[in-house]
């Protein structure tokens, strides 16, 4: 009877350990996905900022200002 109880206990512990492992892997995958989404958003915002910075620099460029004044 003691051997059967230990066997059932070991199987329950192993099952709990495997379920916990699956939970941790799922949490890890979810965290990695969210990280990649935020990194992609950051990259998109940096590109947008870069384009706006180039536009501002072209507007304050002395040659562009004198061209607008000549018109």
PDB file of N, CA, C and O in Angstrom, chain B, residues numbered from 101:
ATOM      1  N   UNK B 101       0.820  -1.195   0.000  1.00  0.00           N
ATOM      2  CA  UNK B 101       0.000   0.000   0.000  1.00  0.00           C
ATOM      3  C   UNK B 101       0.865   1.260   0.000  1.00  0.00           C
ATOM      4  O   UNK B 101       0.524   2.240  -0.662  1.00  0.00           O
ATOM      5  N   UNK B 102       1.976   1.244   0.732  1.00  0.00           N
ATOM      6  CA  UNK B 102       2.876   2.390   0.803  1.00  0.00           C
ATOM      7  C   UNK B 102       3.526   2.670  -0.535  1.00  0.00           C
ATOM      8  O   UNK B 102       3.710   3.828  -0.911  1.00  0.00           O
ATOM      9  N   UNK B 103       3.878   1.606  -1.264  1.00  0.00           N
ATOM     10  CA  UNK B 103       4.506   1.784  -2.577  1.00  0.00           C
ATOM     11  C   UNK B 103       3.536   2.451  -3.552  1.00  0.00           C
ATOM     12  O   UNK B 103       3.939   3.324  -4.320  1.00  0.00           O
ATOM     13  N   UNK B 104       2.274   2.055  -3.532  1.00  0.00           N
ATOM     14  CA  UNK B 104       1.263   2.631  -4.423  1.00  0.00           C
ATOM     15  C   UNK B 104       1.066   4.111  -4.105  1.00  0.00           C
ATOM     16  O   UNK B 104       0.941   4.936  -5.010  1.00  0.00           O
ATOM     17  N   UNK B 105       1.039   4.442  -2.818  1.00  0.00           N
ATOM     18  CA  UNK B 105       0.878   5.845  -2.420  1.00  0.00           C
ATOM     19  C   UNK B 105       2.062   6.678  -2.901  1.00  0.00           C
ATOM     20  O   UNK B 105       1.876   7.780  -3.416  1.00  0.00           O
ATOM     21  N   UNK B 106       3.280   6.159  -2.737  1.00  0.00           N
ATOM     22  CA  UNK B 106       4.465   6.889  -3.200  1.00  0.00           C
ATOM     23  C   UNK B 106       4.476   7.046  -4.715  1.00  0.00           C
ATOM     24  O   UNK B 106       4.888   8.084  -5.233  1.00  0.00           O
ATOM     25  N   UNK B 107       4.023   6.015  -5.423  1.00  0.00           N
ATOM     26  CA  UNK B 107       3.963   6.084  -6.874  1.00  0.00           C
ATOM     27  C   UNK B 107       2.958   7.143  -7.330  1.00  0.00           C
ATOM     28  O   UNK B 107       3.257   7.932  -8.225  1.00  0.00           O
ATOM     29  N   UNK B 108       1.782   7.164  -6.725  1.00  0.00           N
ATOM     30  CA  UNK B 108       0.764   8.167  -7.064  1.00  0.00           C
ATOM     31  C   UNK B 108       1.285   9.561  -6.719  1.00  0.00           C
ATOM     32  O   UNK B 108       1.108  10.500  -7.495  1.00  0.00           O
ATOM     33  N   UNK B 109       1.925   9.699  -5.563  1.00  0.00           N
ATOM     34  CA  UNK B 109       2.480  10.992  -5.161  1.00  0.00           C
ATOM     35  C   UNK B 109       3.552  11.458  -6.151  1.00  0.00           C
ATOM     36  O   UNK B 109       3.581  12.630  -6.527  1.00  0.00           O
ATOM     37  N   UNK B 110       4.421  10.554  -6.568  1.00  0.00           N
ATOM     38  CA  UNK B 110       5.474  10.904  -7.533  1.00  0.00           C
ATOM     39  C   UNK B 110       4.867  11.309  -8.867  1.00  0.00           C
ATOM     40  O   UNK B 110       5.336  12.259  -9.493  1.00  0.00           O
ATOM     41  N   UNK B 111       3.840  10.612  -9.308  1.00  0.00           N
ATOM     42  CA  UNK B 111       3.183  10.948 -10.577  1.00  0.00           C
ATOM     43  C   UNK B 111       2.506  12.316 -10.471  1.00  0.00           C
ATOM     44  O   UNK B 111       2.572  13.108 -11.411  1.00  0.00           O
ATOM     45  N   UNK B 112       1.857  12.602  -9.340  1.00  0.00           N
ATOM     46  CA  UNK B 112       1.230  13.911  -9.149  1.00  0.00           C
ATOM     47  C   UNK B 112       2.273  15.024  -9.124  1.00  0.00           C
ATOM     48  O   UNK B 112       2.061  16.087  -9.707  1.00  0.00           O
ATOM     49  N   UNK B 113       3.382  14.788  -8.459  1.00  0.00           N
ATOM     50  CA  UNK B 113       4.448  15.798  -8.423  1.00  0.00           C
ATOM     51  C   UNK B 113       5.021  16.034  -9.822  1.00  0.00           C
ATOM     52  O   UNK B 113       5.243  17.177 -10.220  1.00  0.00           O
ATOM     53  N   UNK B 114       5.254  14.970 -10.552  1.00  0.00           N
ATOM     54  CA  UNK B 114       5.772  15.106 -11.914  1.00  0.00           C
ATOM     55  C   UNK B 114       4.784  15.843 -12.803  1.00  0.00           C
ATOM     56  O   UNK B 114       5.182  16.683 -13.610  1.00  0.00           O
ATOM     57  N   UNK B 115       3.498  15.535 -12.664  1.00  0.00           N
ATOM     58  CA  UNK B 115       2.469  16.224 -13.439  1.00  0.00           C
ATOM     59  C   UNK B 115       2.438  17.712 -13.100  1.00  0.00           C
ATOM     60  O   UNK B 115       2.356  18.557 -13.991  1.00  0.00           O
ATOM     61  N   UNK B 116       2.503  18.025 -11.811  1.00  0.00           N
ATOM     62  CA  UNK B 116       2.521  19.432 -11.390  1.00  0.00           C
ATOM     63  C   UNK B 116       3.751  20.146 -11.938  1.00  0.00           C
ATOM     64  O   UNK B 116       3.658  21.291 -12.380  1.00  0.00           O
ATOM     65  N   UNK B 117       4.890  19.484 -11.911  1.00  0.00           N
ATOM     66  CA  UNK B 117       6.122  20.068 -12.437  1.00  0.00           C
ATOM     67  C   UNK B 117       6.008  20.328 -13.942  1.00  0.00           C
ATOM     68  O   UNK B 117       6.421  21.383 -14.424  1.00  0.00           O
ATOM     69  N   UNK B 118       5.460  19.386 -14.667  1.00  0.00           N
ATOM     70  CA  UNK B 118       5.295  19.569 -16.114  1.00  0.00           C
ATOM     71  C   UNK B 118       4.306  20.689 -16.432  1.00  0.00           C
ATOM     72  O   UNK B 118       4.534  21.468 -17.357  1.00  0.00           O
ATOM     73  N   UNK B 119       3.222  20.774 -15.682  1.00  0.00           N
ATOM     74  CA  UNK B 119       2.266  21.862 -15.892  1.00  0.00           C
ATOM     75  C   UNK B 119       2.894  23.219 -15.602  1.00  0.00           C
ATOM     76  O   UNK B 119       2.658  24.187 -16.324  1.00  0.00           O
ATOM     77  N   UNK B 120       3.693  23.284 -14.542  1.00  0.00           N
ATOM     78  CA  UNK B 120       4.384  24.526 -14.211  1.00  0.00           C
ATOM     79  C   UNK B 120       5.378  24.906 -15.305  1.00  0.00           C
ATOM     80  O   UNK B 120       5.523  26.084 -15.633  1.00  0.00           O
ATOM     81  N   UNK B 121       6.057  23.915 -15.866  1.00  0.00           N
ATOM     82  CA  UNK B 121       7.000  24.166 -16.957  1.00  0.00           C
ATOM     83  C   UNK B 121       6.281  24.723 -18.181  1.00  0.00           C
ATOM     84  O   UNK B 121       6.766  25.661 -18.813  1.00  0.00           O
ATOM     85  N   UNK B 122       5.144  24.158 -18.513  1.00  0.00           N
ATOM     86  CA  UNK B 122       4.350  24.654 -19.646  1.00  0.00           C
ATOM     87  C   UNK B 122       3.899  26.085 -19.386  1.00  0.00           C
ATOM     88  O   UNK B 122       3.937  26.923 -20.287  1.00  0.00           O
ATOM     89  N   UNK B 123       3.468  26.371 -18.150  1.00  0.00           N
ATOM     90  CA  UNK B 123       3.052  27.727 -17.800  1.00  0.00           C
ATOM     91  C   UNK B 123       4.212  28.717 -17.967  1.00  0.00           C
ATOM     92  O   UNK B 123       4.031  29.801 -18.522  1.00  0.00           O
ATOM     93  N   UNK B 124       5.404  28.341 -17.486  1.00  0.00           N
ATOM     94  CA  UNK B 124       6.564  29.226 -17.604  1.00  0.00           C
ATOM     95  C   UNK B 124       6.946  29.461 -19.063  1.00  0.00           C
ATOM     96  O   UNK B 124       7.296  30.580 -19.437  1.00  0.00           O
ATOM     97  N   UNK B 125       6.884  28.428 -19.879  1.00  0.00           N
ATOM     98  CA  UNK B 125       7.207  28.603 -21.302  1.00  0.00           C
ATOM     99  C   UNK B 125       6.204  29.512 -21.981  1.00  0.00           C
ATOM    100  O   UNK B 125       6.578  30.340 -22.812  1.00  0.00           O
ATOM    101  N   UNK B 126       4.928  29.367 -21.636  1.00  0.00           N
ATOM    102  CA  UNK B 126       3.897  30.222 -22.212  1.00  0.00           C
ATOM    103  C   UNK B 126       4.102  31.671 -21.783  1.00  0.00           C
ATOM    104  O   UNK B 126       3.971  32.587 -22.595  1.00  0.00           O
ATOM    105  N   UNK B 127       4.422  31.875 -20.516  1.00  0.00           N
ATOM    106  CA  UNK B 127       4.679  33.228 -20.024  1.00  0.00           C
ATOM    107  C   UNK B 127       5.909  33.817 -20.713  1.00  0.00           C
ATOM    108  O   UNK B 127       5.928  35.003 -21.045  1.00  0.00           O
ATOM    109  N   UNK B 128       6.929  32.996 -20.927  1.00  0.00           N
ATOM    110  CA  UNK B 128       8.138  33.453 -21.603  1.00  0.00           C
ATOM    111  C   UNK B 128       7.822  33.844 -23.047  1.00  0.00           C
ATOM    112  O   UNK B 128       8.280  34.883 -23.522  1.00  0.00           O
ATOM    113  N   UNK B 129       7.053  33.028 -23.738  1.00  0.00           N
ATOM    114  CA  UNK B 129       6.690  33.344 -25.126  1.00  0.00           C
ATOM    115  C   UNK B 129       5.868  34.626 -25.198  1.00  0.00           C
ATOM    116  O   UNK B 129       6.068  35.446 -26.095  1.00  0.00           O
ATOM    117  N   UNK B 130       4.951  34.798 -24.262  1.00  0.00           N
ATOM    118  CA  UNK B 130       4.115  36.002 -24.238  1.00  0.00           C
ATOM    119  C   UNK B 130       4.967  37.240 -23.994  1.00  0.00           C
ATOM    120  O   UNK B 130       4.781  38.266 -24.647  1.00  0.00           O
ATOM    121  N   UNK B 131       5.900  37.143 -23.053  1.00  0.00           N
ATOM    122  CA  UNK B 131       6.786  38.268 -22.748  1.00  0.00           C
ATOM    123  C   UNK B 131       7.673  38.596 -23.945  1.00  0.00           C
ATOM    124  O   UNK B 131       7.869  39.769 -24.266  1.00  0.00           O
ATOM    125  N   UNK B 132       8.207  37.577 -24.605  1.00  0.00           N
ATOM    126  CA  UNK B 132       9.049  37.791 -25.779  1.00  0.00           C
ATOM    127  C   UNK B 132       8.250  38.463 -26.892  1.00  0.00           C
ATOM    128  O   UNK B 132       8.755  39.368 -27.555  1.00  0.00           O
ATOM    129  N   UNK B 133       7.001  38.025 -27.104  1.00  0.00           N
ATOM    130  CA  UNK B 133       6.152  38.622 -28.132  1.00  0.00           C
ATOM    131  C   UNK B 133       5.897  40.096 -27.820  1.00  0.00           C
ATOM    132  O   UNK B 133       6.004  40.944 -28.706  1.00  0.00           O
ATOM    133  N   UNK B 134       5.563  40.404 -26.572  1.00  0.00           N
ATOM    134  CA  UNK B 134       5.310  41.798 -26.203  1.00  0.00           C
ATOM    135  C   UNK B 134       6.568  42.649 -26.366  1.00  0.00           C
ATOM    136  O   UNK B 134       6.488  43.800 -26.794  1.00  0.00           O
ATOM    137  N   UNK B 135       7.716  42.093 -26.029  1.00  0.00           N
ATOM    138  CA  UNK B 135       8.975  42.809 -26.206  1.00  0.00           C
ATOM    139  C   UNK B 135       9.209  43.131 -27.680  1.00  0.00           C
ATOM    140  O   UNK B 135       9.582  44.253 -28.024  1.00  0.00           O
ATOM    141  N   UNK B 136       8.990  42.148 -28.546  1.00  0.00           N
ATOM    142  CA  UNK B 136       9.197  42.375 -29.985  1.00  0.00           C
ATOM    143  C   UNK B 136       8.205  43.400 -30.538  1.00  0.00           C
ATOM    144  O   UNK B 136       8.563  44.200 -31.403  1.00  0.00           O
ATOM    145  N   UNK B 137       6.962  43.382 -30.047  1.00  0.00           N
ATOM    146  CA  UNK B 137       5.975  44.370 -30.489  1.00  0.00           C
ATOM    147  C   UNK B 137       6.431  45.770 -30.099  1.00  0.00           C
ATOM    148  O   UNK B 137       6.342  46.698 -30.903  1.00  0.00           O
ATOM    149  N   UNK B 138       6.920  45.930 -28.872  1.00  0.00           N
ATOM    150  CA  UNK B 138       7.381  47.240 -28.420  1.00  0.00           C
ATOM    151  C   UNK B 138       8.636  47.677 -29.166  1.00  0.00           C
ATOM    152  O   UNK B 138       8.807  48.859 -29.461  1.00  0.00           O
ATOM    153  N   UNK B 139       9.509  46.728 -29.469  1.00  0.00           N
ATOM    154  CA  UNK B 139      10.716  47.079 -30.234  1.00  0.00           C
ATOM    155  C   UNK B 139      10.353  47.531 -31.639  1.00  0.00           C
ATOM    156  O   UNK B 139      10.950  48.474 -32.159  1.00  0.00           O
ATOM    157  N   UNK B 140       9.382  46.872 -32.261  1.00  0.00           N
ATOM    158  CA  UNK B 140       8.941  47.270 -33.597  1.00  0.00           C
ATOM    159  C   UNK B 140       8.297  48.649 -33.559  1.00  0.00           C
ATOM    160  O   UNK B 140       8.524  49.468 -34.450  1.00  0.00           O
ATOM    161  N   UNK B 141       7.502  48.907 -32.538  1.00  0.00           N
ATOM    162  CA  UNK B 141       6.876  50.230 -32.381  1.00  0.00           C
ATOM    163  C   UNK B 141       7.930  51.307 -32.169  1.00  0.00           C
ATOM    164  O   UNK B 141       7.830  52.398 -32.731  1.00  0.00           O
ATOM    165  N   UNK B 142       8.938  51.004 -31.362  1.00  0.00           N
ATOM    166  CA  UNK B 142      10.021  51.961 -31.135  1.00  0.00           C
ATOM    167  C   UNK B 142      10.769  52.249 -32.436  1.00  0.00           C
ATOM    168  O   UNK B 142      11.104  53.400 -32.719  1.00  0.00           O
ATOM    169  N   UNK B 143      11.025  51.225 -33.214  1.00  0.00           N
ATOM    170  CA  UNK B 143      11.712  51.412 -34.492  1.00  0.00           C
ATOM    171  C   UNK B 143      10.874  52.272 -35.437  1.00  0.00           C
ATOM    172  O   UNK B 143      11.398  53.151 -36.121  1.00  0.00           O
ATOM    173  N   UNK B 144       9.575  52.010 -35.467  1.00  0.00           N
ATOM    174  CA  UNK B 144       8.690  52.799 -36.329  1.00  0.00           C
ATOM    175  C   UNK B 144       8.681  54.262 -35.898  1.00  0.00           C
ATOM    176  O   UNK B 144       8.718  55.156 -36.743  1.00  0.00           O
ATOM    177  N   UNK B 145       8.633  54.511 -34.595  1.00  0.00           N
ATOM    178  CA  UNK B 145       8.626  55.890 -34.102  1.00  0.00           C
ATOM    179  C   UNK B 145       9.959  56.592 -34.376  1.00  0.00           C
ATOM    180  O   UNK B 145       9.979  57.784 -34.682  1.00  0.00           O
ATOM    181  N   UNK B 146      11.075  55.855 -34.268  1.00  0.00           N
ATOM    182  CA  UNK B 146      12.379  56.446 -34.582  1.00  0.00           C
ATOM    183  C   UNK B 146      12.458  56.842 -36.047  1.00  0.00           C
ATOM    184  O   UNK B 146      12.987  57.903 -36.378  1.00  0.00           O
ATOM    185  N   UNK B 147      11.933  55.991 -36.930  1.00  0.00           N
ATOM    186  CA  UNK B 147      11.935  56.320 -38.356  1.00  0.00           C
ATOM    187  C   UNK B 147      11.061  57.540 -38.634  1.00  0.00           C
ATOM    188  O   UNK B 147      11.420  58.406 -39.432  1.00  0.00           O
ATOM    189  N   UNK B 148       9.919  57.595 -37.972  1.00  0.00           N
ATOM    190  CA  UNK B 148       9.028  58.737 -38.151  1.00  0.00           C
ATOM    191  C   UNK B 148       9.704  60.017 -37.657  1.00  0.00           C
ATOM    192  O   UNK B 148       9.625  61.056 -38.312  1.00  0.00           O
ATOM    193  N   UNK B 149      10.363  59.941 -36.511  1.00  0.00           N
ATOM    194  CA  UNK B 149      11.080  61.099 -35.977  1.00  0.00           C
ATOM    195  C   UNK B 149      12.208  61.510 -36.914  1.00  0.00           C
ATOM    196  O   UNK B 149      12.435  62.701 -37.130  1.00  0.00           O
ATOM    197  N   UNK B 150      12.909  60.540 -37.465  1.00  0.00           N
ATOM    198  CA  UNK B 150      14.003  60.832 -38.396  1.00  0.00           C
ATOM    199  C   UNK B 150      13.485  61.573 -39.624  1.00  0.00           C
ATOM    200  O   UNK B 150      14.099  62.539 -40.078  1.00  0.00           O
ATOM    201  N   UNK B 151      12.331  61.111 -40.171  1.00  0.00           N
ATOM    202  CA  UNK B 151      11.752  61.794 -41.335  1.00  0.00           C
ATOM    203  C   UNK B 151      11.353  63.229 -40.991  1.00  0.00           C
ATOM    204  O   UNK B 151      11.586  64.144 -41.781  1.00  0.00           O
ATOM    205  N   UNK B 152      10.760  63.425 -39.830  1.00  0.00           N
ATOM    206  CA  UNK B 152      10.363  64.781 -39.431  1.00  0.00           C
ATOM    207  C   UNK B 152      11.584  65.659 -39.206  1.00  0.00           C
ATOM    208  O   UNK B 152      11.570  66.844 -39.539  1.00  0.00           O
ATOM    209  N   UNK B 153      12.637  65.084 -38.644  1.00  0.00           N
ATOM    210  CA  UNK B 153      13.861  65.852 -38.423  1.00  0.00           C
ATOM    211  C   UNK B 153      14.468  66.278 -39.759  1.00  0.00           C
ATOM    212  O   UNK B 153      14.920  67.415 -39.898  1.00  0.00           O
ATOM    213  N   UNK B 154      14.480  65.386 -40.730  1.00  0.00           N
ATOM    214  CA  UNK B 154      14.991  65.758 -42.057  1.00  0.00           C
ATOM    215  C   UNK B 154      14.151  66.865 -42.685  1.00  0.00           C
ATOM    216  O   UNK B 154      14.688  67.768 -43.328  1.00  0.00           O
ATOM    217  N   UNK B 155      12.842  66.797 -42.500  1.00  0.00           N
ATOM    218  CA  UNK B 155      11.954  67.818 -43.057  1.00  0.00           C
ATOM    219  C   UNK B 155      12.226  69.169 -42.397  1.00  0.00           C
ATOM    220  O   UNK B 155      12.279  70.191 -43.081  1.00  0.00           O
ATOM    221  N   UNK B 156      12.397  69.183 -41.074  1.00  0.00           N
ATOM    222  CA  UNK B 156      12.689  70.434 -40.368  1.00  0.00           C
ATOM    223  C   UNK B 156      14.037  70.982 -40.810  1.00  0.00           C
ATOM    224  O   UNK B 156      14.176  72.185 -41.032  1.00  0.00           O
ATOM    225  N   UNK B 157      15.016  70.120 -40.939  1.00  0.00           N
ATOM    226  CA  UNK B 157      16.336  70.585 -41.374  1.00  0.00           C
ATOM    227  C   UNK B 157      16.294  71.145 -42.788  1.00  0.00           C
ATOM    228  O   UNK B 157      17.011  72.094 -43.104  1.00  0.00           O
ATOM    229  N   UNK B 158      15.462  70.566 -43.632  1.00  0.00           N
ATOM    230  CA  UNK B 158      15.358  71.108 -44.994  1.00  0.00           C
ATOM    231  C   UNK B 158      14.639  72.451 -44.994  1.00  0.00           C
ATOM    232  O   UNK B 158      14.885  73.281 -45.869  1.00  0.00           O
ATOM    233  N   UNK B 159      13.760  72.674 -44.030  1.00  0.00           N
ATOM    234  CA  UNK B 159      13.063  73.956 -43.952  1.00  0.00           C
ATOM    235  C   UNK B 159      13.943  75.056 -43.375  1.00  0.00           C
ATOM    236  O   UNK B 159      13.785  76.223 -43.735  1.00  0.00           O
ATOM    237  N   UNK B 160      14.866  74.706 -42.490  1.00  0.00           N
ATOM    238  CA  UNK B 160      15.714  75.740 -41.883  1.00  0.00           C
ATOM    239  C   UNK B 160      17.075  75.842 -42.565  1.00  0.00           C
ATOM    240  O   UNK B 160      17.929  76.617 -42.134  1.00  0.00           O
ATOM    241  N   UNK B 161      17.279  75.074 -43.615  1.00  0.00           N
ATOM    242  CA  UNK B 161      18.510  75.137 -44.385  1.00  0.00           C
ATOM    243  C   UNK B 161      18.631  76.542 -44.999  1.00  0.00           C
ATOM    244  O   UNK B 161      17.668  77.024 -45.595  1.00  0.00           O
ATOM    245  N   UNK B 162      19.773  77.201 -44.871  1.00  0.00           N
ATOM    246  CA  UNK B 162      19.918  78.570 -45.415  1.00  0.00           C
ATOM    247  C   UNK B 162      19.603  78.659 -46.914  1.00  0.00           C
ATOM    248  O   UNK B 162      19.027  79.650 -47.363  1.00  0.00           O
ATOM    249  N   UNK B 163      19.965  77.655 -47.675  1.00  0.00           N
ATOM    250  CA  UNK B 163      19.669  77.690 -49.109  1.00  0.00           C
ATOM    251  C   UNK B 163      18.161  77.634 -49.350  1.00  0.00           C
ATOM    252  O   UNK B 163      17.654  78.325 -50.235  1.00  0.00           O
ATOM    253  N   UNK B 164      17.449  76.837 -48.589  1.00  0.00           N
ATOM    254  CA  UNK B 164      16.005  76.735 -48.751  1.00  0.00           C
ATOM    255  C   UNK B 164      15.323  78.020 -48.312  1.00  0.00           C
ATOM    256  O   UNK B 164      14.334  78.437 -48.915  1.00  0.00           O
ATOM    257  N   UNK B 165      15.843  78.647 -47.270  1.00  0.00           N
ATOM    258  CA  UNK B 165      15.245  79.902 -46.797  1.00  0.00           C
ATOM    259  C   UNK B 165      15.446  80.999 -47.835  1.00  0.00           C
ATOM    260  O   UNK B 165      14.515  81.746 -48.134  1.00  0.00           O
ATOM    261  N   UNK B 166      16.645  81.102 -48.383  1.00  0.00           N
ATOM    262  CA  UNK B 166      16.886  82.141 -49.387  1.00  0.00           C
ATOM    263  C   UNK B 166      16.075  81.860 -50.653  1.00  0.00           C
ATOM    264  O   UNK B 166      15.637  82.798 -51.318  1.00  0.00           O
ATOM    265  N   UNK B 167      15.871  80.623 -50.988  1.00  0.00           N
ATOM    266  CA  UNK B 167      15.035  80.297 -52.157  1.00  0.00           C
ATOM    267  C   UNK B 167      13.593  80.735 -51.930  1.00  0.00           C
ATOM    268  O   UNK B 167      12.949  81.256 -52.841  1.00  0.00           O
ATOM    269  N   UNK B 168      13.087  80.527 -50.721  1.00  0.00           N
ATOM    270  CA  UNK B 168      11.718  80.965 -50.432  1.00  0.00           C
ATOM    271  C   UNK B 168      11.610  82.487 -50.401  1.00  0.00           C
ATOM    272  O   UNK B 168      10.583  83.048 -50.783  1.00  0.00           O
ATOM    273  N   UNK B 169      12.661  83.146 -49.951  1.00  0.00           N
ATOM    274  CA  UNK B 169      12.635  84.614 -49.917  1.00  0.00           C
ATOM    275  C   UNK B 169      12.703  85.207 -51.320  1.00  0.00           C
ATOM    276  O   UNK B 169      12.150  86.277 -51.576  1.00  0.00           O
ATOM    277  N   UNK B 170      13.392  84.500 -52.239  1.00  0.00           N
ATOM    278  CA  UNK B 170      13.514  84.989 -53.606  1.00  0.00           C
ATOM    279  C   UNK B 170      12.195  84.898 -54.348  1.00  0.00           C
ATOM    280  O   UNK B 170      11.965  85.656 -55.290  1.00  0.00           O
ATOM    281  N   UNK B 171      11.332  83.990 -53.946  1.00  0.00           N
ATOM    282  CA  UNK B 171      10.053  83.839 -54.667  1.00  0.00           C
ATOM    283  C   UNK B 171       9.158  84.956 -54.359  1.00  0.00           C
ATOM    284  O   UNK B 171       8.038  85.008 -54.868  1.00  0.00           O
TER     285      UNK B 171
END
